[in-house]
Structures are given as structure tokens and as C-alpha cells.
Amino acid sequence: MKKFLLSLAAISFAASSVFATEYTLYDVSANSAWETNAATSGFKKSVTVDGKSFTLITDKANTTSTLRNPGTEQYSMRVYKSSAFTIESADFAMKSVILTLDDTSNGQYSVEGTPSTGWTGTLSGATYTLLNSNGSNSFELAANAGQIRIKKIVVSDQEVTSTPENPDPAPSDAVVVKSVKEAIAQASKTAVKVDFDMTVAFVNFSNVFAVDAAGDFIQVYGKNSYKVNDIIPAGWEATYELFSNVTPELMPKGTLPEATAQGAFTPKEVAAADITTALVNNVILVKNVVLESDSPATKDNFTGKVGETTLSLRNNYTLASVPAGTYDMTLLVTIFKDAPSLYVISYNNDGSGVAEVEAAENAEVVYYNLQGVKVAEPENGLYIKVQGNKATKVLIRK
């Protein structure tokens, strides 16, 4: 009899799951812009699915951080500490809100928050399931500490207690790849075992751009302590992903390995006319780029010219503005609207003007003279001090 009752319960649960209505309200892989919401110092978006209307709202609340537009994020929308995220609907009573969180930085952003009254939450891996047995037309989640980063939002009119299918394949299915070319030959979302070393060419927070022995580049996305010239050793697992169908990336499974050696990365000089989207993720050097006006000091787009070729540049790393002039630029190649978009890593006009991305304070210090020659023991005089990716001009007196 007991087994029979258990069977009835299982059938009852299965039936409720079958008739549950589920709507995807946000998916970072299919992003579109949100509008500014002055009332919350954030952003909002109206979503209509099967005639049901929803409004998604980000609220600055008490956070000191400036909110980012969720519709322009590459990896996940961000709910900063002391800010909040809200879903409202006039014609749909939500009993479940399932959030798929960003777990690509070793779980750093897969954390719980404080839901509004009537809601309870359970975090399992990167899946955050929030339930309201009575149903509600509103849902709010406040971030308590750090950040909550959300990749996908699904709501239902039933209490959906089963977790969504993990979009990443199991590590046991990993395909061994021995080069960047072999990695990017895989289908997106393929589990791979990285069986080759790479040299770090550029680092910006969780974004690492690395090159293999053949000179091919790929982005490695995850929490790290790497510096330029570090060797990322072979032997770790990741998911290969063609992000937004344009950017090849490796998303590590677990912790990235520590650097075991030092390489010597030097950006390859590329003619302006030869830059194409095929160079995505490459760190390159382009000489004699003419800026007809001062570069922006904030995140903004601008242009430069080499002969008759116009380059689309972006100050994505908020470098200090440099005056109009001619520069040898170190650039990261990205893709925007099917065309190359070049993020400036450094400007250099023969030592008279250098601006670079700020590096970690504990990075190795190297000195160069104004002709670009490395100096092991600098004496009295003017030198360029390089620490990580930061270059400054210093006067040494002994």
C-alpha cells in the first residue's frame, strides 16, 4: 500500500510538471538592450511571452556601484551588493523563478541573495531556484554580498523543484585538444581537455588572452592570478564556447592552474589594412596610427588612421587620454557588428607618451631606455618602467 501511495505521489508530481507553464525572460546568449530607468537609477525591460507581460527592473538601491545595462553584457547581468533585481507581471502569478548563475569564475558569482516576502530560495551549483507556493505577481532579489551574476531567468506558474539541464557537458566527455586550432574546431559547448601550454598575452580581470606555440590566440575566461608572459600549463578541463557565435573562448572547469614558468610574449606587428575578424582575440602591434584628436578618457569608441585605412578603436580599459598625434598601438582584436573593433592596450609614441592598462602592484618591474632597450641595472637618467601591463616614465638618480 505504501509503495502504491508513493507511486501516486510520483504521478501527481509528474502531472504538475507536465502542465506547468514556463517562460524564459532573460538569456544572455540572446541579448537585447534595456532602457534606462531613472526611477531606480538602473534599467528596465518589458517582455511579452504568449500574451503574458513582464517587466524586468534593476534597482541601484544602496549600492555604490554604477549599474550596467544587462542588455549589453557578454557573460551575465550583474546584481551588485546592496542593489536589487525585480520581476513584475500584472497577468501572470509566478510560483517559481529559476536563475542560472555565472559559474565560470570558480563559483565566485554563484551566490544567494535575499528574496522578497513569500519567496524561499535554494542554491544548487549554478542553479538558484526560488519558490512561492501562493504565487505572486512580483519578485525581488537583493544582493547581500559581492555580486550575483545571472545568465538566464525562467519563471513558471508551478513550483518547479527540478533543476534545469546543465548546458555544459560532463568533464568525462572531454575531448583532448593539443592546440588552439584543435579547440576551436570543436562545436560550441564541447567539453575539452587542454593538452597544450599557452603564454599569457594580456589580462583584464577574468579575461585572459593567451597564445599557443603555433601563434594562435584564444580567450580564457575565469578567475585567475596571471600576468603577461606567464605560461598556462597543459592538463586542465574546460568548455569550448563560441560566444555570441563570434568569439572563441575556453571556460575552465574548476580552478585554473597556477603558472609554472615564464614565456616572452611580443605582439606581432600587423599592417592596418590586414586586420580582419579572423584575428579575433589576437594581441597585435599597429604602428604609426594617427589620432586627429585627443583619445577619450572614458569607455568610448574613436578612430585612428594609418594611411588610407581607418581603424575602429575603443578605450575599453579606460586608459588615460593621450593628445592627438601618431602612436604605435598595442591592440586587442574583438568583433562588433561583424567588423573588427580594436581595444587599446597601450599607446606609445617613441617614449614621449605611454598609457597602459593598470597592472597588479606585485608584478615584476622591468626598465627600458627611451630607445626601447631593456636595462638590467638602470643608472641615472630617464627610463620607462614596466610593471605587468602598466608603463610609466621615471627619472632615476643614484
N, C-alpha and C positions, 0 to 999 in steps of 0.2 A: 504493500500500500504506500509506504514511504517513497519507494522508487517511482511509483506512479505519480505521486504529488510533485516530486522533483521534475518529472518529465513534463507535467502540465505547466510548471513554472518556466521551464526552458522554452516551451512552445509559446507561452504568453510573452516572454521577453523577445523571442524571435519575431512574433507578430507585431509588437510595438516598434521594433526596429524597421520592419518592412514598410510600415505606414508612416514613419517619421518623414517630415519634410525638412530637407537640409539645403541651405543656401550659402554659397561662398561669397563673402562680401569684400574680401581683400586677398590678393595673391601677388606677392612682389614680382613674380615671374611674368605677370601680365599687367604691369603698372600703367596708371594714367593719372594725370595731375589732379591735385586737390586745390580748392580755392582758399584764399586767406580768410580767416575768421577773426575779425577784430574783437569780438566779444570775449574770446578766450585767449587772445594773443597766440593763436595757433592756426590750425587748418581744419577744413571740413569737406566732406564729400557726400553727395546723395547717390544712393544705389537703388535701382529698381530691378527686382528679380521676380518673374512670374506675376507681375502686377502688385507685388508687395514692395513697400517703400521703406528704406532705411537711411539714416543719417549717421555718418561716422565723424567723430569730433576729437581733435587733440586739444588739450587744455594746459596752458603753461602753469596755471595754479601758482605754487610757491617755488618752483624750480628757478635756479639762477641761469640755467642754460637756455639759449635761444632755440626754439623748436624748429625742426627741419620738416620740409614738405614731404610727407610719406609717399606721394606720387612720383617723386624724383629719386627715391632711394634705389640703390643697386641690389642690396642684400636683404634688408629688413627695415621696417619702420621702427622708430625709437621712442620709447616712453621713458623719459628721464626721471631720476629720483625727484620726488615731490611734484611731479606732473601727473596728468591723468588722461585716460582714453575712454571715450563714451560711444555706445551704440544706442540709437533711439529709433523706434518704429511706432507709428500710430495704428498699424493694422496687422501686426504680427507679434504674438506673445512668445517670447523666447524662453525655452526651458534649458537649453544648452548653448554655451559659447565655447567652441574648441579653438584654441590658439596653437598654431605650430610655431615654435620659437627658434631663434637662430642658435644652433649648437656648434657652429664652425670655429668658435674660439674656445675650445675645450670646456664648453658648458658655462662660460662666463656670463652669458646673457640669457640663459635658460633659468629664470628665477621666478618666484611667486611674487604677487602684489597683494593689495587689499581690495577685494571686490565690494561693490555696493550692497546694501542691506537686502537679505533674501538670497544672496548668491554664496555658494561654497566652491572652493577650488581644490583640485588635486593635480600636482605636477608629476609626470612620469616621463623621465628623459627630457625630450624637447617638446612634449605634448602637454599643454596646460588645459585641463577640462574644467569648466565652470558650470555649475548646475543650479537651477531654481525650480523646485518641484511645483510651485504655484504658477509659474510662467510670469513673465514681465515684459513690458514694452520698452524697458530701459535697462541698460547695463553699464556699469562704470568700473574701471580698474585703475587704482592708483599705484604708482611705483614707490616702494618703500626705501630701497637702497640700490645704488648703481643704476643700471638700465635694464629694462625689459625690451627685447628686440623681437618683433613679431613678423613672421614671414607669410602667414596665412591665417584668415579668420573664417570660420564656418559656424553658422547658427542653425538651430533646429527647434521645432515646436515640441520635441520629445526629449526626455532625459537620455541622451546618448552617452552610455558609460564605456563603450568600447573605444579604444584609441584608433585614430586613423592609421592607415597603412603608412609605414615609414617609406618616404620616397627614395631613400638611399639604400642600395643593395647591401647585403651582408658581407662582412670582410672575408668570409670563407669563399666567396665567389670572385675574389680579387684576381685580376689579370696582371701578370708580371709584365712590366714595360721597362725597357732598357734605354730609353731616350725620350726627349720631349716629343719628337715626331711620332714615336710609337704611342705615347699617351694621347696626343690629340687626334690620332687615327681612330680612337675608340668612340663609341656612341656616348652622347651626354648621359650622365648618371651611372657610368660604368665604374665599378669598384676596381681599383688598380693597386698593385704593389710597386712602389717606386724603387727600381733596382739600378739607379744611377746617381752619381753625385751631381750637384749643381752649385754654381757660385752665385752669391747674392750680388745683384747689380744695383738695387735700390730698395729701400724700406720706408714705408709710411704707415705707422701703426700696425694694423693687422694685414696690410697688403705688402707682400714680398714679391719682387720681380727678380727671377733667377734665370741663369743661362746654363745650358749643359755643355759638354765638351765639343759638341758639333756647332755651337754658336746659336742654338735655337732657344728662345725665351718662352717662359710660361709664368703665370701669376700663381703664387701660393697664398691662400687666404686662411689666416688663423693667428691666434695669439703667439707671440714669438719674442725672442730677445736678440734677433740677428742684427748684424751690422754689415755694411758694404764690404765685400771681399771674403766674408765667411763662407765656408764650404758646408752645404747641407748634405749630410751623408746619406747614402742609399739605405734601404731596408725599412721603409715605413709605408703605411697604407693610407689611401685617400680615395675620394670620389672624384673622377674627372668630370668636369662640367663645362659645357659651352654656354657661359652665362649670357642671357638675352640673345642667344644664337650668334654671338659675335666674339666673345672674349673667352679664350681657353683658360681654365683655372683648375687647380688641384685643391680640394677641400679636405684637409687632414682628418683622419680617424684618430681621435685622441690627441696626445701631446706631440708636437713637432720635436724631432731630435735636436740635441744640442750640436752646435757647430764643433767639428773635431779638428779643423785645420783652417788655414788662411790661403785664399787664392789671390789673384791680382786682376781684378776686372778693370778694363779700359773701354769706354764707349767707342763703338765703331763709327767712324766718320761716314755720313751718308749725304749725298747730294740732295738738295731740297726737292729737285724735280723727280727724284727716285723714291720719295716717301709715298707708300700706299698702305692700304688697310692690311696687306699681308704682313706688315711689320708690327702688328698689334702686340703689346707687351714688351717690345724692344726698347732698351735704353740706348739712345743714339746721340752722336755729336753732329750738330749742323753749324758750319762756320759762316761768318760774315752775314748774319741776319740783321737786316736794317729795321730799326724801330723808328717810325716817323714821329712818334710822340712818346711821352713817358709811359712806362708799363703800369698797369693798375696795381694798387697795394692790397686790394681785396680779391676774393674769388670772383674772377670775371674773365670774359673772353676778349682777345685782342688779336691783332695781326702783325706779321713781320714779312719782309720781302728779301729774297735772295735773287738778284737779277730780275727776271720777269715772273718768277714763281712766288705766289703769295701763300704764306703758311698760316693756318688757323691755330692760334696759340691760346692757352688758358693758364691763368695763375691759380691753379687748383690747390696749391700748397701755401698760399698766402705769403709769398716772398715779398721782401721789401721792394718798393718801386725803384726802378732804375730810369735814368734820363734817356731821352731819345738819343740814338747812336747805333753803332754797329757792334754786335756781340757774337761770340762763339757760344752756342747754347747746348747744354745737355738736356735732352728731352725724353719724355716717356710717350710712346705712341699708343693712343687709345682710339676708339671708333665712336663717332657720333653722327647719327643720320647717314650711315653708310659711307662716311668720309673720314680721313684721318683727323683727329683732334690731338694736339700736342701739348702735354702738360709740362711746364717748365720746371726742371730740377735745379738748373743753375744758369746764371748769366756770367760771362767773362769777357771783358774787352782788354786783353793783354795785361791784366793785373791792375788796371786803373778803376775797375768796378766789378766786384764779385758779390753775388747774393745767392745764397743756397738754403735748402731746407734745413731747419734746425735739427741737429743730431743729439744723441744721448750724451750727457755730460761725461760719462765714463769711457767714451770711445777713445781709441788710440789717437794721439796727436802726431801729425806729420807736418814738416815745414818744407816749403818750396821758395826758391828765389823768384824774382819778378819775371824771369825768363821761363819759369815752369819747371826748373830742375830741382829734384828732391835734394834736400840738405840734411845730412845726418846730425851735424853739430853746428847749428847756426851761430854765427858770431854777431858783432854789432852790425846793425843795418835793418832794412825793411824787408819783411818776409810775408808770405801767405801761409797762415796757419790753417790746416785742415783737420777737423775732428769729426769723424763719421762723414756726414754729408754737409757739414757746415764749414764754410770757408770765410776767414776774416783776415784783414791786413793788420800786421802787428809790427811794432818797432822794438827791436831787441837791443839792449845795452848791457854790456858785461864789464 
